[in-house]
């Protein structure tokens, strides 16, 4: 069990289950504290002896493209499949090209019902299908994520709008 507070004092409690998938979403307005909440299950997993990996989506897709180009894609996907908790930040912020969508489907397929995948995104759930592109691949990805997901959708104003006051 882990408690996390954002700058406004809002509290979220997590219990880590290595077989659970979590889809962490942000409403269209950014900066509601998801970056503070999303790492909590990852930290808890590490504390409890599970492995965890954090990456931004842009960096993940760049690494996948490089691995595809140098012939090490299979090894990268294998390494990712063995990590207990994978956190992908800013997922689906831009439309995925075909290779990115197929590679992400592979990641989801490898993790489905065996390992946790935590995604953060400012993209509303309704628009994710079109961000993935190919409808068959999009269905495959979302089918493996959404049905077992625990969605966290912060509400309220952007945290950047009212920054915390420095204590003297």
C-alpha positions, 0 to 999 in steps of 0.5 A: 500500500502506498499513499501519494499526495499532489501539490494540492494535498489530494491523496491517492492510495495504491496497492500493487498487484503484479498481474494488474494493468493500469491505464492512467489518464489525464483529461485534455487539460494538462498538469493535474498531478499525474506525474506525481501519481503515475510513479507511485505504483512503480516505486511500490513495485520496486520496494516490494522486489518487482522490477520496473522501467519508466520511459516517455513514449517518444523515447520508447518509440525512438528506441524501438525504431533504432532496435528495428534498424540495427536488428536488435528489436527482438532482444529489446522486446524480450527485455521489456517483456521480463520487466514486472512494471513498465510505465510509458509517460505521454502515450498517444500524444501524437499519432503513431506510425505503423511501425510504432503501433505494431511494436506497441501491440507486441509490448501489450501482447507480451504483457497482457495478463502477465505483467503491469503496464502503466500509461499516462496520457493527456489524450482523451480515451475516445481519441486514442483509437484514431491516434493509433492509426490502423484500426485492426492494430488499434483494436488489438492494443486497446483490447489488451489495455482497456478491459483490465485497466484501472483508469485514474482521471484527475479533475480540476484546474491545472497544477501549474495555474496555482503553483505552491507557495514557497515556505520561508 
